[in-house]
Amino acid sequence: MRSYPFDTMTINGKEVIIAKILSGQSDSASEFESSVYSFVKKWHSGEDTFILKTSGSTGPPKSITLTREQLVASAKLTEETLQLKAGDCAWLCLDPSYIAGKMMLVRSFTTGMKIIATTPVSNPLLKIPSTLEIDFVALVPYQLHEIIQRSQFDRLNKIKKLIVGGGSLSQHDQEKLQQVNCRVYATYGMTETISHIALQAVNGPEPSSYFKVLPGIEITSDQRGCLEIEAKYLNGKITTNDLVEIRDKSSFKWLGRMDNIINTGGIKVIPEKVEAEVLKIFEKHKIINRFLISSIPDPGLENKIVLLLEGKWTSDLSFTELQAQLKNTLRNFEIPKELYEGLSFVSNDNGKVMRIATRKLIRTGEMKSPNT
């Protein structure tokens, strides 16, 4: 491990001497600061194993033990791919209890980058000076969306490289990002893969709809069409539940989650595919509510496709008109048959909607169908 060239870090606007963190002389003012200090202590004490928790967005949260060697190997792949270097300024604005936030600290330590840390909020740019230049930052989609909604493109231009993971960017946000000089990359990864193993260029000279794997990562797909991942620093082959289209040995397109697939009338529907088409129409009509494609039991179809909406449907666009427009891009069995509105979606700490928990709220929502 390379030595860390900075003896201080900045957290929530305060310059903190790292030696004081290690000796326990720096008092944390929040849970976030305490979490950052805790990991700094563990890392600099030479601890060899680290316990991380999964987000719980695709199943029950669980703990995973990773080694220092694995964390460093993952960090160095990102350093190599994005050409990060010692002296760069790395900004942490994610929860370091999870892999995405923790790896921002690891990358800073292994590369020799200066750390700026701020408590995670929906628009993290509000937490740093407008003149501050950032070399590298990781965000989740809802943070980047909030920044774009506020049209803070000038401030994005003060960031050189930005990675975004934990969910998909809307087409609208991707189009807006073509206006900025900041290089934005969507990531594919999970706690089990020790953060991302592939990047997708969202803007810049060669934007792509495919993820490109990092050096040394090998990908295949199983009989279900789900992604399999191998790398020297991982504990054997990792078989995911992510449906993919593999273009070649180093690139793939993410299609959706196998465990989200809905069987309706004997036909399998990928909800993420339907959601992408709904989103295009929602953006056109300026509908900003969060939504999900889900299902309810049906005696004839086994499962009936439905649309879940957070909050109330207030658009001039009717649900029936939405269905009609979806016929232009989707097959009939993919189109939601009913709408449940007035829901309050369940999210994890990173703002990612938890599908299973949210689906259970259907009984509290107000149902609308074309016949009501």
Summary of the structure (lengths in Angstrom):
residues: 372
radius of gyration: 21.6
end to end distance: 64.4
largest distance: 67.6
contacts: 1161
relative contact order: 0.09
helix: 31%
strand: 32%
